[in-house]
Structures are given as structure tokens and as C-alpha cells.
């Protein structure tokens, strides 16, 4: 049977405490002291209602197997995800995704423009889960004055509309899994990216580890697009030009997941890349791609100019010779 998702109640307190206690017990020195540190668990529905938020549980045959809550933060139209826990037996079943998806939809329906959450630095499985959902590391580590001596990462993502943001090194590293999945999907769809299908997860992650390292070194800008809270694509500006060419940058890997094609994602990424290049003092962008590729048509519509092409430079998805076109855009 599939668990039913229902609003949480104050009289679910024993289940809240059990779910959180079981999760915390999996990690060293992570101690749940309800009355001293989280007394709101005794009446969690009332607690979240008082803040304008809500809590839900997953229940099957009277047994509660998961929980999640959300509340407004009162600034920047942001909402926070709280108390996201699923018991061990229900992990890997999709229940956690169902719970989080419902909380995100609720926050979005209430006007959330951004969704944030905090997660203990020890909860590595949770980090992977949130990163799959399009969240990226954001801001400083939070230090809690609690019995567990907790340190927490802040994760965030846009909640609504089509949004493009530049990622810092920490955010870029946390986005590697999602970006690797987008890269693999684009390769499978025949994109000209220098990889053959099927692209292994490790090969995809290797590329993004290098990108993250370049972002940390300040030699690359990474821009990522979200559409309705889902990571939809990315583009990079390679800034590692010779000393004699500080005025230019190279646009690389303009990626749009096949699920988001023809929804304005590629255009938004390219336009934002142009704005970013101009903002850091670059006056010329260049890019090369397979002739006839979507990128050629898109950039042509945005004022990019063809500088030339090389016949048979590469191979298409079927292994046939393909021309490579070289484009530039003066900013």
C-alpha cells in the first residue's frame, strides 16, 4: 500500500519524536533532548500554524513513516523546509520525494519565491537527497548552541518561474550531481558536447568537479537555471584567457535538459551569460558548436555573428563528419 499524506496533528507527537530520534541516532554525538531543546515537538501542528506554516505526515494503516513541515521566513518571500524525516524502512521508496514535493508545492502556492532549509553537516545522505531536488549550498555554516554541537549547511533554490543564478564554489560543488544528470541527458539526446552516449555518472561528475574547482579559483563563472524549482540547465564562462586577452571570455556547455527545451531556458542562460560577461568587464564572447545545433540558432537570434566554420571538424551522434561553426558576440 502507498502511505497517505495527511496534515500532522499535535497528537502525533510520539511519532514525530520517534522519527527524529531514529534519524539522529544514526549519527555520532547527535542527541535528541525534546524538552530541553525542541519542546515544540509536543504540539508541532500548533507550532507551525502559529508561524503561518503547516506540517504533514505519511501514514499507512495507522503507522506514521515520514514527516515534513514548512513555514514562511518573513523576508524575500522565502519559505523554509523543516522537520524532513523518513523512517529507515521507507527510504528509497520515493516517499521522501513525495513529502518534499508536497511541501514545496504548498509553499509555492502561498507565494514563495525561494525555498531554503538547514541540514546538519553530518547528514550526508540528506545532502545528496536535497541536491537531487535542485537545492544548492548557500551562505555560511550555522553553528548551533545545542547539546549535539551541531553545525548546519544552508541549502536553497528558486521556487517559482524561470530563474538564472551564478553559483559560488560551495554551491557549484553541491550542484555537481544535478548538473551531471543534465549533462548525461543532453548527451543521450545527441548534444555536441564531446562525449558519447551512454555517459557514465563518474565521467559526468569528473567534468563538474573540474568546473567547481575553476569556480573556486575564479577562472570560470557557472550560471544555473531553475524552472518552477527544478534545475533545468546551465552555461559557463571560461575566464582563463591569456594576459594579452583580458577583454574576452569563452562560453562553454550551454546545456538545457531535454525536459525543458522550448521553454525559454536556453535564451535566459545565454542572455544572463552576456550580462555577466559585461558585468565583469569582458567585451567579447566566443563559442564554437556543431553547425546546425540549437545553440547556433539561439545565439544567432541574440546577435551573435558567425566568424567561420571548419568542414568535418567533428562527428555527429551517428559518427558522420560534421562542420564546426565559430561564433562571437561583442558586448
Buried (B, 14 or more C-beta within 10 A) or exposed (E): EEBEBEEBBBEBBEBBBBBBBBBBEEEEEBBBEBEEBBEBBBBBBEBBBEBEBBBBBBBBEEEBBBBBBBBBBEEEBBBBBBBBBBBEEBBEBEBBEBBBBBBBBBBBEBEBBBBBBBBBEBBEEBBEBBBBBBBBBBBEEEEEEEEBEBEBBBBBBBBBEBBBBBBBBBBBBBBBBBBBBBBBBBBBEBBBBEBEEEBEEEBBBEBBBEBBBBBBEEEBBBBBBBBBBBBBBBBBBBBEBEEEEEEBBBBBBBBBBEEBBEBBBBBBBBEBBBEBBEEEEBEBBBBBBBBEBBBBEBBEEEEBEEEEBEEEBBEBBEEEEBBBBBBBBEB
